[in-house]
Amino acid sequence: MGVITLKAGNGLTTSVESGLFINNEFVEATAGETLDIENPFNLEKLATLSAAQEADVDLAVNAAQDAFYGGWKTTLPPVRAKLLHRLADLIEQHADELALLEALDAGILFNDSKGLHVPNAVSTLRYFAGWTDKIDGKLLQIPEGTAYTLREPIGVCAAIVPWNCPLMINSWKLGPAIAAGNTLIIKTPEAAPLWGQKLASLVKEAGFPAGVINILCGEGAIAGAALSAHQKVKKVSFTGSTAVGRHVLLSAAKSNLKKVTLELGGKGPSIVFSDADWDNALFWTSLGSTTNNGQICASGSRIYVQDTIYDKFLQAFTEQINKAVHGDPVLQETTKGPVINASQQKKIFSYIEGAKNDGTRLLHGGEKLDHKGYFVPNTAFADVPESAVIMREEIFGPVPSIAKFSTEQEAIQKANDTEYGLSAAVFTNNVNRAQRVSAAIESGQVTINCWGMLHANTPFGGVKQSGFGRDLGEESLDGWLNSKTVKYFNIPETSKL
């Protein structure tokens, strides 16, 4: 255990602790287990971190439980708000370092992290800080007297965070969990945990009491599974694949029927009508299907274009995605970094090769680049049938599938022909059509004339096999609170004996 100093190609440096963050201290894993963290751009080892095992999860859970019952449960709302604001301030002050860490181990563009992920995390924490004194119950009238409801913290909660946008998505869980008065164990992704090591230092600097926020680096199959099955954990919020989400839900049910929020996979449709603003639709569909290398659960990876503009769109879309500049994600000029690791790169190329072998029309890309790192070029297929594997399965890579439609009803039918329902986009200048189509699409979120806009006050989550429960917005607080009903009966006066 110790301090690790990291330096990037853009000249920035930062330092992180290598230990597990339990009870406001960095400690080694009890069994001495470690994880080597790799840079997906140059394949060099970045750091060796302590890796949490089941015994370490127990320590973190016990620390969180002691903190909850030791005073945090009854902490006044202004205190919780002040701490969240202080943490938000520190994240903002250390924006360069946090963006650097996401670029180094996750391959996320430094510009994207600093310009989007960090500001979103900051605004989310500040938003939920504002909710601390607004978590109210209701007063209800009953025939026998009066009733009222209370909204109370759950207790010890767990957040299992993915590697694709870790700092940002973590804030979607940390913000409401702490605002509601819970204590929290954050399990950072084993492929990209460095941001979490820095966040732990900021949590301590912000002044959070010991045990309120604990941060563990560890493998999902070990630390994540232990949290999902732990008897003392009362809520788990998981963002990740649908397959792993099923395991989390099953573990929660088999252990103590803990509350669960699942934000899972997606296969988002983008529908482009002939009356859409051309430049706007082209910008958002290309961005929505390839940004962050398509490693976004809400990626608009299925693009349906009205037949009258289809051929023109294919040509322009190909030109748009061909503008990507591959390189080191920490550099300003880079617009496309590597995918997370070798297994993800192999998985994406297996989908590409399968589509090529099936004779699917390849518009652009499809070949490995002459780069040392785990790069995947933007690869677009056209005339893709609904039955094609690349149209039905989540690839989690920059591989959009494009098909045409004739009528509004056909577009809706194709958009809904999926087991997923996380996010969708509609491009049209007809307001009535936009409202009709967005109402008909089976999805947790629909954006009109844009893609994937995220705001702290708007709920985000899926339907069907994209999960249940919500992150962000007032609605998300319900997942971090228990409701209690209190009934006060009026006792009738009795005559004196």
N, C-alpha and C positions, 0 to 999 in steps of 0.2 A: 504494500500500500504506500502511496505517496503522490506527489504532484507530477503531472505529465504536462510538458510544454509542447505545443504544436505550432508549427509555422507553415504558412501556405505560400503558393506561388505569387500571390498578390502582395506579399510583404507583411500581411497581418499575422499576429501571433496571439495565442491565448493559452491559458493553463487550466487544467481540470484535475480534480482529485480522482484517484482510481478506485476508491472503496465504495461499499454500499452505504447509503445514507439512511441510518436508522436512529431515531431518537435524537436528531440534530447532530449526530456525529458520523464521520466517515469511518467505517470499520471493514476489516477483511471478512470475506466469506468464512464461515466457521470451518468448513472442510478444506479451505484453501483453493477452491475451484476458481478458474479464471476463463476469460474469453479474450481472444485476440481480435482486434477490430481492424478491418482492412479498408484501405482507400480504393474505391471502385474505379477511379480514374487511372492510377498508375500501379495498382495491386500491391502497394507497399503496406507494411503493418504500421498502423497509426498509434496503437496503444494496446496495453493489456489491462483489462479491468477485472475486478472481483465479480464472480458470477454467483448469484443467489441460488441456494438449494432450498429444500423444504424446511430445514432447520432455520435458515435465515428468514424465510417468509414468516415462520412462527414468531421470531424475534420482532419483526416489523409489525405484525398484527398485534402482538401483546403491547408493544409501545403505543400503537394507535388506540388500543382499547383503554390503556391506562390514561392516556391523554384525554380521551373522550369523557370518561367517568371522573377524571380528576379535575374537571373544571371547564374544559372546552365546550361541553354540551350546553352549559348555561352562560357562555360568553355573550356579552351584549352585542347587538348588531353593529353599533358604531366601531367596536373593536375589530370585528371581523372585516368590516368595510375598510378600515384604515390599513390593515395588513394586506388585503388584496390590492389596494391602491399602491401601497409601498412596493409590493412585488411587481406590479405593472410598471412602476417607475424604474425599477432596477433592470427589468427586461429591456425597456426602452433605452436605458443608458448603456447596456451591454449588447446592443443590437448587432454591431459588427462581429463580436465574438460568437454570438449564438448563430448568426448566419454562416460564419466561417465553419463552425462545427457541423452544421447540417450539410454544407457543401463537401466537407472532407469525408464524412463517413456514409452519407446517403446519396451523394452525387447531385444534390439539389443545387440549382443555380444560386450563387451568392446573391445575385440581383433579385431573384424571386423570393428568397428567404427574407432578405432585409426589406424588400419593398412590399411584400404581402404577408408572409408567415408571421414575422415579428409584430408588425402593426396589428394584425388580426388577433394575435395572442394578447397584446396589450389592451386593445379595445374590448375584448371579451372579458378579461378580468375586471376592467373598470365597469363594464355593464353589470356584471353580477355583484360587484361591490355595492352598486346602487339598489340592489334587490334585498340586501340584508335586513332592512327595516320595513319591508313591505310584504313579508311572508305572513299573511294574516289568515285566520279562520273565518267562519261565518256564524252569525246569530240566527237561529231558527226557532220558529214558534211551533209548539206542539200542544195538543189539547190539555195535557196534564200540567203544563208549566213552560219551561224554556229549555232549549238545547243549543249547544254551540259546538263548533269543530275547532280543533287545533291542528296545526301542521308542524310536525316535530322532526328533528333530525333522525336519521336511521341509525347511525353509529359508525362502526368501522366499515369503510368502503374501499373498493379496489378499482383502479383504472388501468386497463391493459391497452397500451398505445401502439399504433402501427409505425412502420418505418418510412412511409411515403411523405407525410407532412407532420412529423412528430410533435414539434413544439406547438404548432397551431392547434392540432387536434387535442393535445394534452390540456390546453387552456379551456377547451369546451367541456372538459370533465372536472378539472380542478376548480374552475370558477364557481359553478353551481354547487359542487360538493362542499366547498368551504363556506360559501354564502349561506347554505342551509344549516350549517353547524356540525357537519360530519368531520371525522378524521379520515385520512386518505393514504393508501399505499399505491404508488405509481410504479407499474412494471414497464420499463422502457424496452424498446425493441432491440433484440440482441445484435441485429445488423447495423443499427444506427443509434447508439445510446449516448454519444458524447454530449449532446445538448442537455441531457438529463443530469449529467454530472455537474455541468455549469449551473443548471437551474437549482440543484440542491444547495450549492453555495449561496445563491441568491435568496432562497427560502430562509436560510439561517440568518443572512444579513438583514432580511426584511423584519425579523423579530418574531417569527412564528414560534409558539411554545414547542418544546421537545415532544415529538411523537405525533404532532398534528398532521404533518406531511412527511412521508417516508418514500424514498426513491430507490428502487432496486433494478440493477441491470441483471438480466438472466435470460435463459432460454425459455421460450413459451411453453414447451412441453414439460418443463420442470417448475419454474417459478410461476408462470401463468396458470398452469394446471393446479398448483398448490393453492393459489389465491381463489380460483374458481370453486374449489372443493372445500375450502376452509370453513369450519363450523362457526368461527367468530366473525367472519366477514359477512356483512348483512346486505351488501349490494356490490355488483360488479358491472362496470361499463366497459364494453369491448368494442373496438373498431378493428376490422380485419376481414378475412375471407369468410364466405358463407360456411365452408367446410369446418373451419376452426370454431366459428360461432356456434355450430351445433354441439361441439364438444363442451364449450363453455356453458351452454344452456343445460345440457345433460348433467354436468357436474354440479351446477347450481341446484338442480332439481333433486339429485341424489343426496346432496349434503344437507342443507338446511332450508331449502326453498327460498334462497336469497333472491332479492330483486335483481333483475337483469335488464340492461339496455344493450341492444345489439345494432351496430351500424355496420352492415356487411357489404357484399359485393354488388356490382351493378353492371348493366349493359345499356347505357343510356342512349335513347334515340334523339336525334336532332332532325326536325322536319322543316324543310325549306320549300316554301310555296313560291310560285312564280312572281307574285307581287312583292316579295321581300326586298328590302333594301340590299342591293347586290354586294356592295363593299362590306357592309356590316355583317351580313350572313357569311360571307367568305372568311372574314376575320375570325368570327366567333366559332365557326365549325372547325376550322383548322386548328385554332388554339385549343378548343375543347376536346379535341381528339388526340392531340400530340403533346400538350404541355406537360411538364414533369415526366416526359417519356411515356405518357399514357398511364402512368402509375398513380391513378386517382380513381377511387371507387365510383365517382360521379362522372367519369369520362364519357364524352359524347361519341362513343365508338361506333354507333350505328347511325349513318347519315342517309336520310331519305329525301330525295330531290324530285320536285315535280317534273314530269316528262318534257314539258315545253322548254325548260332551261337546263336539262340534264347534261347534254353534251358540252355546253358552254361551261357549266359548273365543273365538270371533270377536268377540263383543261386548266381553268383558273386555279382550282384546288391543288392540282399537281404542282403548278408553278409556285404556289404559296408555301407548301410544305417543303419544297426543294431549297428554300432560303436558309434552312437551318445551318448554323455554324457549330460543328462539333469541337469539343475541346475541354480544357480544365474548367470545371464549374466555378472556380473562385475568380476567374478572369472576367473582366467587363465585356469583352468582345464575344464570349461564348454564349450561344443561345440554346445549346443542347449538350448536356453532360451524359455520363454513363447511367445505365440502370444499376440497381442496387448491388447485385452480386452475380456470380457465374451461373447459379441455378436459375435465376430469373432470366438471364440472357438466353440460356439454353431453352427454357420453356417458351419464350417468345418466338425464337427461331423455329421451334418445332411446329408452332401454329402457322408460321409463314410458309415453311416447307410443305406442310400438309395442304394448305390452300393452293400452292403452286402445283403440287402433284395432282390435285383434283381438277386442275385446268381453270381455276378461277382467274379472271382477268386482272393482271398485275398492272397497276398504274405507275407506281413509283417505288423505289427502294427494293428491299427483299434480299440484299446481299450484305455479308459482313464487311465492316469497314477495316481499313488498315490502321487500327489503333490498338494499343496494348490493353486498354481498359475494356470494361463491359459495355461497349457501345452497341446500340441498335438504331439503324436509320429509320426515319419516318417511312412507313411502308403502307401504301393504300391499295385496296382492291376495289374493283368496280363490278357492277352487274352481279352482285353477290346474292345468291338465292337465300330465302329464309331458312332453309334446311341446312345451310352450310355451318360447319363447326365454328368458323370465325365470326359468324353472325349470331351464334347462340351462346357461346361460352365467353366468360370474362378472361381476356388475354392479359390484362394489366401491362400493356405495352403500347407503343405508338403505331397501332395497326388498325386504322379506321376501315370499316366496310361500308361501301356506298351502293345504293340501289335506287331505282326510280319508282314513282307512283303517279297515278293519274288523278284520282279523286280524293277529296277530304276524308271520306270514310275509309278508303284503302290505306291512307297514311295512318289513320288512327288504329286500324286493325293490325298493321305491321308494327307500329310502335308498341302495342300491347302484347304482341306475340312473343313473350319472354317470361322467364321465371323470376326476373328481377323487377324492381320498381323503386329505384333510388332517386334518379334525376332525369329530366327531359328538357328539351328546348324546342320552341316553336318560332319560326321566322316568317312573319307576314305583316303587311301594313293594313290589313283588314282587322279592325278591333273586334268586331263580332265573331269573326273566324277564330281569332286568337283566344277569345273567351270560350267558345264552343270546344275547340280542340284541347285546350288546357284542362277543361272540366272532364273531358272524356278519357284523357290519358291516365293510366294506372301508375301513379308515381308519387313519391313523397314530396317532390319539388318539381315545379315546372317553371322555367324562365322563358320570357317572351322577348325576342329580338336581342338576346344575349345568352351567355352560357355560364352556369356555375357560380353566380354571384353569391357571396356569403356575407352575412351581417350578423352581428351579435344578438340582435333582437328578433331574428326570424328563425323559426324552428327548422332543423335539418334532420332528416332520417328517412327510412324507407318503408315500403310495403312489400308484400309477397316475400320472396327469399332474400330481400335486401335488409331484412331485420325489422325491429320494432322498438318503440321508445324514441325519444328525440334528444338531440344535442341542440344547444343554443336556444335563445328565446325564453320567455316566461314558462312556456310549456315544459321545457327541460327540467325545471325545478321540481316538478311532480315526481320525477324519477329518483330524486334525492331526499324525499320527505315521506314520512308516514302521516296518515290522517287519523285523528282520534276524535270520536264523538262523545261529548259529555251531555248528559240529560239531567236536568234539575226539576224534580217533581215538587209541585206545591202541596204541602201537607195541610189538609183541611183542619180548621179549628174544631175541637170537640168540646162539648158542654162539660162543665165541671161536674164531678160526681157529688 
